């Protein structure tokens, strides 16, 4: 194995063989961007039929939102989730992850810098040096 992918002697426990390190793929934190392999890992942890995770990993069903929106018949046919409770568990778990991601992204909010960097709005902005205060409307 190449030197960059093996453990150095200081990283190994005494007496353990030299094991190659696995290449790490970038972590995709947003469930909206997860593809079938990541979704299959989640479904595999839900306690539903193991065949569902296997079928999902090898399918082209799309992302989490597309799986949530699958009909009962298609979910049963494509993923092997024949029990209504299994389909409900998968839908609710993925829906919860999507809502949590949506909430996390909305709580970050937008800053003034985001608006100023927007190419569509930049053309409509008035430079600060051209702004003047002509009068004060109210005190308080």
CNS distance restraints for C-alpha pairs under 8 A (distance, minus, plus):
assign (resid   1 and name CA) (resid   5 and name CA) 6.66 0.50 0.50
assign (resid   1 and name CA) (resid   6 and name CA) 6.65 0.50 0.50
assign (resid   1 and name CA) (resid  20 and name CA) 6.75 0.50 0.50
assign (resid   2 and name CA) (resid   6 and name CA) 6.74 0.50 0.50
assign (resid   5 and name CA) (resid  20 and name CA) 5.67 0.50 0.50
assign (resid   5 and name CA) (resid  21 and name CA) 5.14 0.50 0.50
assign (resid   5 and name CA) (resid  22 and name CA) 7.12 0.50 0.50
assign (resid   5 and name CA) (resid  23 and name CA) 7.48 0.50 0.50
assign (resid   6 and name CA) (resid  18 and name CA) 7.10 0.50 0.50
assign (resid   6 and name CA) (resid  19 and name CA) 6.26 0.50 0.50
assign (resid   6 and name CA) (resid  20 and name CA) 4.36 0.50 0.50
assign (resid   6 and name CA) (resid  21 and name CA) 5.41 0.50 0.50
assign (resid   7 and name CA) (resid  11 and name CA) 5.80 0.50 0.50
assign (resid   7 and name CA) (resid  12 and name CA) 6.51 0.50 0.50
assign (resid   7 and name CA) (resid  18 and name CA) 6.45 0.50 0.50
assign (resid   7 and name CA) (resid  19 and name CA) 6.47 0.50 0.50
assign (resid   7 and name CA) (resid  20 and name CA) 6.43 0.50 0.50
assign (resid   7 and name CA) (resid  21 and name CA) 6.66 0.50 0.50
assign (resid   8 and name CA) (resid  12 and name CA) 6.68 0.50 0.50
assign (resid  12 and name CA) (resid  16 and name CA) 6.44 0.50 0.50
assign (resid  12 and name CA) (resid  17 and name CA) 7.84 0.50 0.50
assign (resid  12 and name CA) (resid  18 and name CA) 7.25 0.50 0.50
assign (resid  28 and name CA) (resid  33 and name CA) 6.87 0.50 0.50
assign (resid  28 and name CA) (resid  34 and name CA) 6.77 0.50 0.50
assign (resid  29 and name CA) (resid  33 and name CA) 7.92 0.50 0.50
assign (resid  30 and name CA) (resid  34 and name CA) 6.81 0.50 0.50
assign (resid  30 and name CA) (resid 101 and name CA) 6.36 0.50 0.50
assign (resid  31 and name CA) (resid  64 and name CA) 6.66 0.50 0.50
assign (resid  31 and name CA) (resid  97 and name CA) 6.53 0.50 0.50
assign (resid  31 and name CA) (resid  98 and name CA) 6.01 0.50 0.50
assign (resid  31 and name CA) (resid 101 and name CA) 6.94 0.50 0.50
assign (resid  32 and name CA) (resid  63 and name CA) 6.60 0.50 0.50
assign (resid  32 and name CA) (resid  64 and name CA) 6.30 0.50 0.50
assign (resid  32 and name CA) (resid  65 and name CA) 7.17 0.50 0.50
assign (resid  32 and name CA) (resid  98 and name CA) 6.62 0.50 0.50
assign (resid  32 and name CA) (resid 101 and name CA) 7.94 0.50 0.50
assign (resid  33 and name CA) (resid  63 and name CA) 6.89 0.50 0.50
assign (resid  34 and name CA) (resid  38 and name CA) 5.71 0.50 0.50
assign (resid  34 and name CA) (resid  39 and name CA) 6.39 0.50 0.50
assign (resid  34 and name CA) (resid  63 and name CA) 6.04 0.50 0.50
assign (resid  34 and name CA) (resid  64 and name CA) 6.95 0.50 0.50
assign (resid  35 and name CA) (resid  39 and name CA) 6.25 0.50 0.50
assign (resid  35 and name CA) (resid  62 and name CA) 6.56 0.50 0.50
assign (resid  35 and name CA) (resid  63 and name CA) 5.43 0.50 0.50
assign (resid  35 and name CA) (resid  64 and name CA) 7.70 0.50 0.50
assign (resid  36 and name CA) (resid  40 and name CA) 5.89 0.50 0.50
assign (resid  36 and name CA) (resid  56 and name CA) 5.90 0.50 0.50
assign (resid  36 and name CA) (resid  57 and name CA) 5.09 0.50 0.50
assign (resid  36 and name CA) (resid  58 and name CA) 7.33 0.50 0.50
assign (resid  36 and name CA) (resid  59 and name CA) 6.86 0.50 0.50
assign (resid  36 and name CA) (resid  60 and name CA) 6.96 0.50 0.50
assign (resid  36 and name CA) (resid  61 and name CA) 7.29 0.50 0.50
assign (resid  36 and name CA) (resid  62 and name CA) 6.78 0.50 0.50
assign (resid  36 and name CA) (resid  63 and name CA) 6.79 0.50 0.50
assign (resid  37 and name CA) (resid  41 and name CA) 6.48 0.50 0.50
assign (resid  37 and name CA) (resid  56 and name CA) 7.28 0.50 0.50
assign (resid  37 and name CA) (resid  57 and name CA) 4.65 0.50 0.50
assign (resid  37 and name CA) (resid  58 and name CA) 7.71 0.50 0.50
assign (resid  38 and name CA) (resid  42 and name CA) 6.63 0.50 0.50
assign (resid  38 and name CA) (resid  57 and name CA) 7.88 0.50 0.50
assign (resid  39 and name CA) (resid  43 and name CA) 6.17 0.50 0.50
assign (resid  39 and name CA) (resid  53 and name CA) 7.96 0.50 0.50
assign (resid  39 and name CA) (resid  56 and name CA) 7.42 0.50 0.50
assign (resid  39 and name CA) (resid  57 and name CA) 7.52 0.50 0.50
assign (resid  39 and name CA) (resid  63 and name CA) 7.78 0.50 0.50
assign (resid  39 and name CA) (resid  64 and name CA) 6.97 0.50 0.50
assign (resid  40 and name CA) (resid  44 and name CA) 5.93 0.50 0.50
assign (resid  40 and name CA) (resid  52 and name CA) 7.70 0.50 0.50
assign (resid  40 and name CA) (resid  53 and name CA) 4.48 0.50 0.50
assign (resid  40 and name CA) (resid  54 and name CA) 6.89 0.50 0.50
assign (resid  40 and name CA) (resid  56 and name CA) 5.46 0.50 0.50
assign (resid  40 and name CA) (resid  57 and name CA) 5.21 0.50 0.50
assign (resid  41 and name CA) (resid  45 and name CA) 6.50 0.50 0.50
assign (resid  41 and name CA) (resid  53 and name CA) 6.76 0.50 0.50
assign (resid  42 and name CA) (resid  46 and name CA) 6.72 0.50 0.50
assign (resid  43 and name CA) (resid  47 and name CA) 7.66 0.50 0.50
assign (resid  43 and name CA) (resid  48 and name CA) 7.26 0.50 0.50
assign (resid  43 and name CA) (resid  52 and name CA) 7.29 0.50 0.50
assign (resid  43 and name CA) (resid  53 and name CA) 5.64 0.50 0.50
assign (resid  43 and name CA) (resid  90 and name CA) 6.59 0.50 0.50
assign (resid  44 and name CA) (resid  48 and name CA) 7.04 0.50 0.50
assign (resid  44 and name CA) (resid  50 and name CA) 6.26 0.50 0.50
assign (resid  44 and name CA) (resid  52 and name CA) 7.51 0.50 0.50
assign (resid  44 and name CA) (resid  53 and name CA) 5.14 0.50 0.50
assign (resid  46 and name CA) (resid  89 and name CA) 7.42 0.50 0.50
assign (resid  46 and name CA) (resid  90 and name CA) 7.30 0.50 0.50
assign (resid  48 and name CA) (resid  52 and name CA) 7.34 0.50 0.50
assign (resid  48 and name CA) (resid  81 and name CA) 7.80 0.50 0.50
assign (resid  48 and name CA) (resid  86 and name CA) 5.69 0.50 0.50
assign (resid  48 and name CA) (resid  89 and name CA) 7.93 0.50 0.50
assign (resid  49 and name CA) (resid  53 and name CA) 7.74 0.50 0.50
assign (resid  49 and name CA) (resid  80 and name CA) 7.59 0.50 0.50
assign (resid  49 and name CA) (resid  81 and name CA) 6.82 0.50 0.50
assign (resid  49 and name CA) (resid  86 and name CA) 7.72 0.50 0.50
assign (resid  50 and name CA) (resid  54 and name CA) 6.73 0.50 0.50
assign (resid  51 and name CA) (resid  55 and name CA) 6.04 0.50 0.50
assign (resid  51 and name CA) (resid  79 and name CA) 7.19 0.50 0.50
assign (resid  51 and name CA) (resid  80 and name CA) 6.55 0.50 0.50
assign (resid  52 and name CA) (resid  56 and name CA) 5.98 0.50 0.50
assign (resid  52 and name CA) (resid  79 and name CA) 4.64 0.50 0.50
assign (resid  52 and name CA) (resid  80 and name CA) 5.58 0.50 0.50
assign (resid  52 and name CA) (resid  81 and name CA) 6.43 0.50 0.50
assign (resid  53 and name CA) (resid  57 and name CA) 6.08 0.50 0.50
assign (resid  53 and name CA) (resid  79 and name CA) 7.58 0.50 0.50
assign (resid  54 and name CA) (resid  58 and name CA) 6.58 0.50 0.50
assign (resid  55 and name CA) (resid  59 and name CA) 6.03 0.50 0.50
assign (resid  55 and name CA) (resid  78 and name CA) 7.17 0.50 0.50
assign (resid  55 and name CA) (resid  79 and name CA) 5.57 0.50 0.50
assign (resid  55 and name CA) (resid  80 and name CA) 7.76 0.50 0.50
assign (resid  56 and name CA) (resid  60 and name CA) 7.74 0.50 0.50
assign (resid  56 and name CA) (resid  61 and name CA) 7.54 0.50 0.50
assign (resid  56 and name CA) (resid  78 and name CA) 7.89 0.50 0.50
assign (resid  56 and name CA) (resid  79 and name CA) 6.22 0.50 0.50
assign (resid  61 and name CA) (resid  66 and name CA) 6.96 0.50 0.50
assign (resid  61 and name CA) (resid  67 and name CA) 6.81 0.50 0.50
assign (resid  62 and name CA) (resid  66 and name CA) 5.76 0.50 0.50
assign (resid  62 and name CA) (resid  67 and name CA) 7.02 0.50 0.50
assign (resid  63 and name CA) (resid  67 and name CA) 6.46 0.50 0.50
assign (resid  64 and name CA) (resid  68 and name CA) 6.21 0.50 0.50
assign (resid  64 and name CA) (resid  94 and name CA) 6.23 0.50 0.50
assign (resid  64 and name CA) (resid  95 and name CA) 7.95 0.50 0.50
assign (resid  64 and name CA) (resid  98 and name CA) 7.63 0.50 0.50
assign (resid  65 and name CA) (resid  69 and name CA) 6.25 0.50 0.50
assign (resid  65 and name CA) (resid  94 and name CA) 7.73 0.50 0.50
assign (resid  65 and name CA) (resid  95 and name CA) 7.61 0.50 0.50
assign (resid  65 and name CA) (resid  98 and name CA) 7.67 0.50 0.50
assign (resid  66 and name CA) (resid  70 and name CA) 6.31 0.50 0.50
assign (resid  67 and name CA) (resid  75 and name CA) 7.86 0.50 0.50
assign (resid  67 and name CA) (resid  91 and name CA) 7.51 0.50 0.50
assign (resid  68 and name CA) (resid  90 and name CA) 7.72 0.50 0.50
assign (resid  68 and name CA) (resid  91 and name CA) 5.00 0.50 0.50
assign (resid  68 and name CA) (resid  94 and name CA) 6.71 0.50 0.50
assign (resid  68 and name CA) (resid  95 and name CA) 6.74 0.50 0.50
assign (resid  70 and name CA) (resid  74 and name CA) 6.18 0.50 0.50
assign (resid  70 and name CA) (resid  75 and name CA) 5.90 0.50 0.50
assign (resid  71 and name CA) (resid  75 and name CA) 6.02 0.50 0.50
assign (resid  72 and name CA) (resid  76 and name CA) 6.05 0.50 0.50
assign (resid  72 and name CA) (resid  84 and name CA) 7.98 0.50 0.50
assign (resid  72 and name CA) (resid  87 and name CA) 7.35 0.50 0.50
assign (resid  73 and name CA) (resid  77 and name CA) 6.07 0.50 0.50
assign (resid  74 and name CA) (resid  78 and name CA) 5.70 0.50 0.50
assign (resid  74 and name CA) (resid  79 and name CA) 7.89 0.50 0.50
assign (resid  75 and name CA) (resid  79 and name CA) 5.43 0.50 0.50
assign (resid  75 and name CA) (resid  80 and name CA) 6.90 0.50 0.50
assign (resid  75 and name CA) (resid  81 and name CA) 6.22 0.50 0.50
assign (resid  75 and name CA) (resid  87 and name CA) 7.27 0.50 0.50
assign (resid  76 and name CA) (resid  80 and name CA) 4.73 0.50 0.50
assign (resid  76 and name CA) (resid  81 and name CA) 4.52 0.50 0.50
assign (resid  76 and name CA) (resid  82 and name CA) 4.95 0.50 0.50
assign (resid  76 and name CA) (resid  87 and name CA) 7.99 0.50 0.50
assign (resid  77 and name CA) (resid  81 and name CA) 7.53 0.50 0.50
assign (resid  81 and name CA) (resid  86 and name CA) 6.06 0.50 0.50
assign (resid  81 and name CA) (resid  87 and name CA) 5.98 0.50 0.50
assign (resid  82 and name CA) (resid  86 and name CA) 7.39 0.50 0.50
assign (resid  82 and name CA) (resid  87 and name CA) 7.59 0.50 0.50
assign (resid  83 and name CA) (resid  87 and name CA) 6.67 0.50 0.50
assign (resid  84 and name CA) (resid  88 and name CA) 6.20 0.50 0.50
assign (resid  85 and name CA) (resid  89 and name CA) 6.12 0.50 0.50
assign (resid  86 and name CA) (resid  90 and name CA) 6.29 0.50 0.50
assign (resid  87 and name CA) (resid  91 and name CA) 6.12 0.50 0.50
assign (resid  88 and name CA) (resid  92 and name CA) 5.94 0.50 0.50
assign (resid  89 and name CA) (resid  93 and name CA) 5.99 0.50 0.50
assign (resid  90 and name CA) (resid  94 and name CA) 6.16 0.50 0.50
assign (resid  91 and name CA) (resid  95 and name CA) 5.90 0.50 0.50
assign (resid  92 and name CA) (resid  96 and name CA) 5.94 0.50 0.50
assign (resid  93 and name CA) (resid  97 and name CA) 6.33 0.50 0.50
assign (resid  94 and name CA) (resid  98 and name CA) 6.18 0.50 0.50
assign (resid  95 and name CA) (resid  99 and name CA) 6.11 0.50 0.50
assign (resid  96 and name CA) (resid 100 and name CA) 6.05 0.50 0.50
assign (resid  97 and name CA) (resid 101 and name CA) 6.16 0.50 0.50
assign (resid  98 and name CA) (resid 102 and name CA) 6.12 0.50 0.50
assign (resid  99 and name CA) (resid 103 and name CA) 6.04 0.50 0.50
assign (resid 100 and name CA) (resid 104 and name CA) 6.09 0.50 0.50
assign (resid 101 and name CA) (resid 105 and name CA) 6.16 0.50 0.50
assign (resid 102 and name CA) (resid 106 and name CA) 6.14 0.50 0.50
assign (resid 103 and name CA) (resid 107 and name CA) 6.05 0.50 0.50
assign (resid 104 and name CA) (resid 108 and name CA) 6.67 0.50 0.50
assign (resid 105 and name CA) (resid 109 and name CA) 7.33 0.50 0.50
assign (resid 110 and name CA) (resid 114 and name CA) 6.30 0.50 0.50
assign (resid 110 and name CA) (resid 115 and name CA) 7.92 0.50 0.50
assign (resid 111 and name CA) (resid 115 and name CA) 7.03 0.50 0.50
assign (resid 112 and name CA) (resid 116 and name CA) 6.31 0.50 0.50
assign (resid 113 and name CA) (resid 117 and name CA) 6.09 0.50 0.50
assign (resid 114 and name CA) (resid 118 and name CA) 6.32 0.50 0.50
assign (resid 115 and name CA) (resid 121 and name CA) 6.98 0.50 0.50
assign (resid 115 and name CA) (resid 122 and name CA) 7.86 0.50 0.50
assign (resid 116 and name CA) (resid 121 and name CA) 7.14 0.50 0.50
assign (resid 116 and name CA) (resid 122 and name CA) 6.02 0.50 0.50
assign (resid 117 and name CA) (resid 122 and name CA) 6.82 0.50 0.50
assign (resid 118 and name CA) (resid 122 and name CA) 5.95 0.50 0.50
assign (resid 119 and name CA) (resid 123 and name CA) 7.15 0.50 0.50
assign (resid 120 and name CA) (resid 124 and name CA) 7.87 0.50 0.50
assign (resid 121 and name CA) (resid 125 and name CA) 6.58 0.50 0.50
assign (resid 126 and name CA) (resid 130 and name CA) 6.90 0.50 0.50
assign (resid 126 and name CA) (resid 131 and name CA) 7.47 0.50 0.50
assign (resid 127 and name CA) (resid 131 and name CA) 7.07 0.50 0.50
